[in-house]
Amino acid sequence: MVVLIGKGFNARISNASRPAAMQRGEKNIDELFQVLNGSFHRLRQSGIDAELFDVISGFEALSADEE
């Protein structure tokens, strides 16, 4: 009888810990998503800045040739 109660108790503890583990997992996913999203936006902006710099440099070079 004690063994059956112990198994039932362990099952309840296991069932109770699953939602907490899922919440921790979701929180970890959300945090990782924010980090990756920030990295993506910084890299994207870096590429945009580099291309814009190239366009402006080219324009200035062409403008200097015309003078």
Secondary structure, 3 states (H helix, E strand, C coil): CHHHHHHHHHHHHHHHHHHHHHHHHHHHHHHHHHHHHHHHHHHHHHHHHHHHHHHHHHHHHHHHHHC
